[in-house]
Amino acid sequence: MLKSNTTGSDFKTESKCLKIRAHHLCCIQGFQGYGYSPAFVANLRAVISKIKAFPPRHLELVSKCDIICASCPSEKECTAQESVSSRRIRNMDLFVMKKLKIKEGAIMKADEAFRLINSQLANASYIEEVCGTCKWRQKCLWYMQDER
């Protein structure tokens, strides 16, 4: 539900585009409250709440650190272009973008992005390609869905 433009900051808050790593579209759906640190968990919950509160919110899909990574204790390692972890995570994002047939920086409504990823990454081998090395996959609702 879009609020009237007369409410000023409420409208701007709801419509603000969020920068999200492409593979985080999976993580957001499967999140169960586990994370790298209490700050990371709190931040991810806040991001999920923002998206759920306004599903047509625009997301910019990227393959670099995003609003979720901002509170990750490994964020500095992830931003180092040469780190193995950074390359592995970026490859997850690039794989998702390839399967969704979108380019880096694509902007789309959150609800549309989730519909797209759930239809295009429905194959178990695709899921394994994205989530295979993730330490949270056994606790992830998105990864563990029966129909996958």
C-alpha positions, 0 to 999 in steps of 0.5 A: 500500500503506497502512502500519499505523497503528502506524508513527506518522509513516510513516502520517501522512506517506503519508496527508497531503493535498497541495494541488495546482492542478487544471492541475498534474494534467497537468504532473505526468504530463508532467514531463520534468525541465525547469523554471523553476529547479533548486529548482523542478525538485527540488521537483516531482520530490519532489512526484511521488515522494510521489504515486507512492509512495502513489497513494491519497494525497488531493489537494485541488484548488485554483486558487491557489498550491500545493505545486509553486508554492512553489518557483517563481521567479515565485510572488510574481507568481502570488500577485498577484491582478491580474497577467495571469499569475496570471489566466491560470494560475487560468483554466487551473485553473478550466477543468480543474475545470469539465471534471472537474465538480469544485469548488474545494477538492475532495478526491480520491485522486491515482490517481482524480484522474489517471484522471479528468483523463485521461478527461475531457480526452482531446479535443485542443481541451481539451488546447490550452485548458489547455496552449496557452500553457505554455512546457513543452508541447512537452517534456511527455509528457502534452501530446504523447501520440499518442492526444490 
